[in-house]
Amino acid sequence: MELKRRSLLAAIGAGTAAAALSGCGTGSTAAGSADGPAEGEITLLTPIFEGANGKTLLEKEIIGGFRKKYPDVKVNVDYTTYAQLNEKITTGMAGGLLPDVLMMGVGWIPPFAAKKAIAELPEEFATAHDYEKRVLEPSRYDGKLYALPVVLDTRIVVYRKDHFAEAGIKKTPANWAELRAVAKALTKSGRHGFDPFSIDLRQCWETFLFANGGQLFSADGKKVLFTDSRGVEALQFFKDLSADGSADYTKKTAAGAPSNVQTGKASMMMTTSALWEQVREQNPELLKDDTLGAFVLANRKPAMLQGGTLVTQSASSKHPAAARALVEYLATPDAILGAAKQRGSVPGLKDLNESGYVKENKFVDLSLQNMSAACSEGGTAAWMEIREKIKPTLEPAIVGGQSAKDAIAELGRLAEAAIGRM
């Protein structure tokens, strides 16, 4: 029988994949010891290093350097996308054919560590480089290190300085009341004051939740916390913007297409640090003329969602020493800087804060200056099931007549049920 994506997600979320995982081991039995020589043929599964340039960077430069250091290891690369990554991992788990080294997103470590699909890493890896403090938090589960960060993708607000000047607005909004007022003032025929919707709705709502002083889950990941007033207020703010005419969910732009702030169809938008590289390629005049500025969203506190890509080791690798060596190598400054440049992402190493790349990309520089405000999604072993439900559960409150309170309550019930099945 074909393993469908939804059934696989349900199996992982409900904790019924134990039989599928029984052949994976924990890295100490069938997988052997990671203390031996780094040798053998291993596979790397990655959702980044897209396109011909990304492939060249990874295979020729990064893995090329790894091969010089570990000539007895052969690395095969399995490319995928983030849209397909979870299905690919869960299918591999079910079939007992998980790649040796995996790149996955922020929030993904607790679910796969809880299922013993990935191996614990030596704690000394956490101090091998000068990581920003908050960068390593998503790499841990139950206090243990399971992954290393490769690149970060922060969520910030980018705005048009020319639109602000035209409207006589001299400073960026410091809270939601100011943000709503500025969005109204900037909205005019053919232009919305704010576009919060061109990034994923899950990530956008989370950023507003964190800025409102809210949390997703308790520290142990077993209690839902976002159902309080702060989670409701975050969703209600989107409804208020839409009611004002300052934002329009139907006008969001697709990934890779010129964004609304680039085309001038929006004066402000929620986006990622990667927009700098997109603008550099599509509208370099906006950077040359210093037309774009950026700031960190704030209400009760400043908050910048910290997403990104982590690298971890399969617990079922037949060549754990080689797999661990590759994990360690992919998290070195040179490898991280190359990946960050290719994606327009944020390198999470303080060693790279003064690099030419960081200083040139002002959105990356802003992000690094505000790492104290960084917040990560996830935090529960049930995250892979819950994350799939956030957008479809919240969307009806924005595009339909459902109240923000009812939508958040429904999401809370779904999340509690998912956690209860773990």
C-alpha positions in Angstrom: 0.0 0.0 0.0 1.3 3.5 -0.9 2.3 5.5 2.1 0.5 8.8 1.8 1.8 12.0 3.3 -1.1 12.6 5.7 -1.0 9.1 7.0 2.8 9.3 7.6 2.4 12.6 9.4 -0.3 11.2 11.6 1.8 8.1 12.4 4.7 10.3 13.5 2.5 12.7 15.4 0.5 9.9 17.1 3.5 8.0 18.1 2.5 4.9 16.2 5.7 4.7 14.1 7.5 2.6 16.7 7.5 -0.5 14.5 8.9 1.4 11.6 11.6 2.8 13.8 12.6 -0.4 15.4 15.1 -1.1 12.7 16.6 2.3 13.0 18.4 1.8 16.3 19.8 4.6 18.4 23.3 4.8 17.0 24.8 2.3 19.6 23.6 -1.1 18.2 23.0 -1.8 14.5 24.4 1.6 13.7 27.7 0.9 15.4 30.0 3.4 17.1 30.8 6.9 15.9 34.3 6.7 17.5 35.8 4.6 14.7 37.5 5.9 11.5 35.5 8.1 9.2 35.0 5.9 6.1 32.4 4.5 3.9 29.6 5.7 1.6 27.0 8.0 3.1 24.0 10.0 1.9 23.2 13.6 2.7 19.5 14.7 2.5 19.2 18.5 2.0 16.4 21.0 1.2 18.8 23.8 0.6 21.6 24.4 -2.0 19.0 24.9 -4.7 19.7 25.2 -8.4 22.8 24.7 -10.4 24.8 27.3 -8.3 23.7 25.7 -5.1 24.7 22.2 -6.3 28.1 23.4 -7.4 28.7 25.1 -4.1 27.7 22.0 -2.1 29.3 19.3 -4.2 32.4 21.1 -5.6 33.4 23.5 -2.8 31.9 22.3 0.5 31.9 18.5 0.0 35.1 18.9 -2.1 36.8 20.3 1.0 35.3 17.5 3.1 36.8 14.9 0.8 40.2 16.3 1.2 40.0 16.0 4.9 38.2 12.6 4.8 39.4 10.8 1.6 37.8 7.5 2.7 34.3 8.9 2.8 32.1 9.1 -0.3 29.1 11.5 0.0 26.0 11.1 -2.2 23.6 14.0 -2.1 19.8 13.6 -2.2 18.2 17.0 -3.0 14.6 17.8 -2.0 12.5 20.8 -1.0 11.1 21.9 2.3 7.7 21.2 1.0 8.7 17.5 0.5 11.2 17.1 3.3 9.0 15.8 6.1 7.4 13.2 3.8 10.8 12.1 2.6 12.1 11.7 6.2 9.1 9.9 7.4 9.0 7.6 4.4 12.7 6.8 5.1 11.9 6.1 8.7 9.0 3.8 7.8 11.2 1.9 5.3 14.3 1.8 7.5 16.3 3.7 4.9 16.9 7.0 6.5 19.8 9.0 5.0 23.0 9.2 7.1 23.0 13.0 7.4 19.9 15.1 7.3 19.2 18.8 7.1 15.9 19.9 8.6 14.1 22.9 9.9 14.0 24.8 13.2 11.4 23.0 15.4 12.0 19.6 13.8 14.6 18.3 16.3 12.3 17.4 19.2 9.9 15.3 17.1 12.6 13.2 15.5 14.8 13.0 18.6 11.8 11.8 20.6 11.4 9.0 18.0 15.1 8.1 18.3 15.5 8.7 14.5 18.4 11.0 15.0 21.6 10.6 17.1 22.8 12.7 20.0 25.9 14.7 19.2 28.9 15.3 21.4 28.3 18.4 23.6 31.7 19.8 22.7 30.3 20.4 19.2 28.3 23.2 20.8 31.4 25.1 21.8 33.6 24.3 18.8 32.6 27.7 17.3 31.2 31.0 18.8 27.5 30.4 18.2 25.0 33.1 19.0 23.3 31.9 22.2 19.7 31.5 20.8 21.0 29.8 17.7 21.7 26.5 19.5 18.4 26.3 21.3 16.4 24.6 18.5 19.3 22.1 18.2 18.5 20.5 21.6 15.9 18.1 22.9 15.6 17.2 26.6 18.8 19.1 27.2 20.9 17.1 24.8 22.5 18.3 21.5 21.1 16.6 18.4 22.0 19.1 15.6 24.1 22.1 14.6 22.8 25.2 12.8 23.8 25.8 9.2 21.9 29.0 8.3 19.1 31.1 9.9 16.2 32.7 8.2 14.8 35.6 10.2 11.4 37.3 9.8 11.6 41.1 9.8 9.7 44.1 8.5 11.0 45.8 5.4 9.7 49.2 4.4 9.9 51.8 1.7 11.8 54.8 2.9 10.4 56.9 0.0 6.8 56.1 1.0 7.5 57.1 4.6 9.1 60.4 3.5 6.2 61.1 1.2 3.7 60.6 4.0 5.9 62.6 6.5 6.5 59.6 8.7 9.8 60.0 10.4 10.2 56.8 12.5 9.3 53.2 12.2 6.4 51.8 14.3 7.3 50.8 17.9 4.1 48.8 18.6 1.0 47.5 17.0 -1.0 50.7 17.5 1.6 52.7 15.7 1.9 50.0 13.0 -1.8 50.1 12.3 -1.8 53.9 12.2 1.2 54.0 9.9 -0.3 51.3 7.7 -3.5 53.3 7.3 -1.6 56.5 6.5 0.4 54.8 3.8 -2.5 53.0 2.1 -3.7 54.7 -1.0 -5.2 53.7 -4.4 -3.2 50.7 -5.7 -1.0 50.4 -2.6 -1.5 48.7 0.8 0.3 50.1 3.8 1.3 46.7 5.1 1.7 43.2 3.6 2.0 40.6 6.4 0.8 37.8 4.3 3.4 37.1 1.7 5.3 35.0 4.1 3.8 31.7 5.4 0.8 32.4 7.6 2.1 30.1 10.3 5.4 32.0 10.6 3.7 35.4 10.4 1.2 34.6 13.2 4.0 33.1 15.3 6.1 36.3 14.9 3.1 38.4 16.0 2.4 36.0 18.9 6.0 36.3 20.2 5.9 40.1 19.7 2.8 40.2 21.9 4.6 38.4 24.7 3.0 35.0 23.9 4.5 31.5 23.7 3.6 28.4 21.7 4.2 25.8 24.4 5.5 25.2 27.9 9.2 24.6 28.4 8.6 20.8 28.5 6.5 20.9 25.3 3.5 19.3 27.0 1.2 22.3 27.4 -0.4 24.6 24.8 0.1 28.3 25.8 -0.9 30.1 22.6 -4.6 30.0 23.3 -4.5 32.9 25.8 -5.4 36.4 24.9 -2.0 37.1 23.3 -2.5 34.4 20.6 -6.0 35.7 19.9 -4.8 39.3 19.7 -2.1 38.4 17.2 -4.7 36.8 14.8 -7.2 39.6 15.5 -4.6 42.2 14.4 -4.6 40.6 10.9 -8.4 40.9 10.8 -8.2 44.5 11.9 -5.6 45.4 9.2 -7.8 43.8 6.6 -10.9 45.6 7.9 -9.0 48.9 7.6 -8.1 48.2 4.0 -4.4 48.4 4.9 -3.7 44.7 4.1 -5.2 42.2 1.7 -4.7 38.4 2.0 -5.5 37.9 -1.7 -2.7 40.3 -2.7 0.2 38.3 -1.3 3.1 37.5 -3.7 4.6 34.1 -4.5 8.1 33.1 -3.3 10.7 34.3 -5.8 8.4 36.8 -7.5 9.0 40.5 -7.1 7.6 41.3 -3.7 4.9 43.9 -3.0 7.5 46.2 -1.4 9.8 45.9 -4.5 7.0 46.8 -6.9 5.7 49.6 -4.6 2.3 47.8 -4.1 3.0 47.8 -0.4 4.9 50.2 1.8 5.8 47.6 4.5 5.9 43.9 4.5 6.8 40.9 6.7 9.7 39.1 5.0 13.0 37.4 5.5 16.6 38.5 5.4 16.8 36.7 2.0 14.8 39.5 0.4 18.0 41.5 0.2 19.6 39.1 -2.3 16.3 38.9 -4.3 16.2 42.7 -4.6 19.9 42.8 -5.5 19.1 40.5 -8.5 15.7 41.9 -9.5 15.8 45.6 -8.5 19.4 46.6 -7.7 18.4 50.3 -8.0 16.4 50.0 -4.7 19.6 49.1 -2.9 21.8 51.6 -4.7 19.3 54.4 -3.8 18.9 53.2 -0.2 15.2 52.9 -0.8 14.6 50.0 1.6 14.8 50.0 5.4 14.1 47.3 7.9 13.0 46.9 11.5 12.1 44.2 14.0 8.4 43.8 14.8 7.5 44.8 18.4 4.5 45.2 20.6 4.8 44.1 24.2 8.4 43.2 23.2 10.5 43.0 20.1 10.4 39.6 18.4 12.1 38.2 15.3 11.1 34.7 14.3 14.2 32.5 13.8 13.8 29.8 11.3 16.6 28.1 9.3 18.3 24.9 8.5 20.0 22.5 11.0 22.2 19.5 10.2 21.8 16.2 12.2 22.9 12.6 12.0 20.7 9.6 11.5 20.7 7.1 14.4 20.6 4.3 11.9 23.7 5.2 9.9 25.9 2.2 9.1 28.8 4.6 9.0 28.3 6.9 12.0 31.8 8.1 12.2 31.6 9.4 8.6 28.1 10.8 9.2 29.2 12.6 12.3 32.3 14.0 10.5 30.1 15.4 7.8 27.7 17.0 10.3 30.6 18.7 12.0 32.1 19.9 8.7 28.8 21.4 7.4 28.7 23.6 10.5 32.2 25.1 10.0 32.5 28.8 9.3 33.5 28.4 5.7 30.6 26.0 4.9 28.1 28.2 6.8 29.2 31.4 5.1 28.9 29.7 1.6 25.4 28.5 2.4 24.4 31.9 3.8 25.6 33.8 0.8 23.9 31.4 -1.6 20.5 31.9 0.1 20.8 35.4 1.5 20.5 33.8 5.0 21.9 34.7 8.4 25.0 32.9 9.6 24.6 32.0 13.3 28.3 32.3 14.2 29.7 35.4 15.9 32.9 34.7 14.0 31.2 35.8 10.8 29.5 39.0 12.1 32.2 41.2 10.7 32.4 39.4 7.3 32.0 41.4 4.1 28.8 39.4 3.4 27.1 40.4 6.6 28.1 44.1 6.4 26.9 44.3 2.8 23.5 42.6 3.4 21.8 45.1 5.7 18.9 42.8 6.5 21.3 40.1 7.7 23.2 42.7 9.7 20.0 43.9 11.3 19.1 40.3 12.2 22.4 39.7 13.9 22.2 42.9 15.9 18.8 41.7 17.2 19.5 38.1 18.1 18.4 38.8 21.6 14.9 39.2 20.2 15.0 35.9 18.2 12.3 33.4 18.9 12.0 29.9 17.4 8.9 27.9 16.5 8.3 24.4 17.7 9.2 23.2 21.1 7.2 20.0 21.4 7.6 16.5 20.1 4.2 16.8 18.5 5.4 19.8 16.3 5.4 18.0 12.9 1.7 17.3 13.2 0.7 20.6 14.8 2.7 22.8 12.2 0.6 21.3 9.4 -2.6 22.4 11.0 -1.8 26.0 11.8 -2.4 27.7 8.4 -5.6 25.9 7.5 -7.0 26.4 10.9 -6.2 30.1 11.1 -6.9 31.1 7.5 -10.8 31.0 7.9 -10.5 33.8 10.5 -8.8 36.0 7.9 -10.6 35.2 4.7 -13.9 34.2 6.2 -16.2 35.1 9.0 -14.8 33.0 11.8 -13.7 34.9 14.9 -10.0 35.0 16.0 -11.0 33.5 19.3 -12.8 30.5 17.8 -9.9 29.9 15.3 -7.3 29.9 18.1 -9.4 27.7 20.3 -9.8 25.2 17.5 -6.0 25.2 16.9 -5.5 24.7 20.6 -7.8 21.7 20.7 -5.9 20.1 17.7 -2.5 20.8 19.3 -3.6 19.4 22.7 -4.9 16.2 20.9 -1.6 15.9 19.1 0.5 16.3 22.2 -1.8 13.8 24.0 -1.0 11.2 21.4 2.8 11.4 22.0 
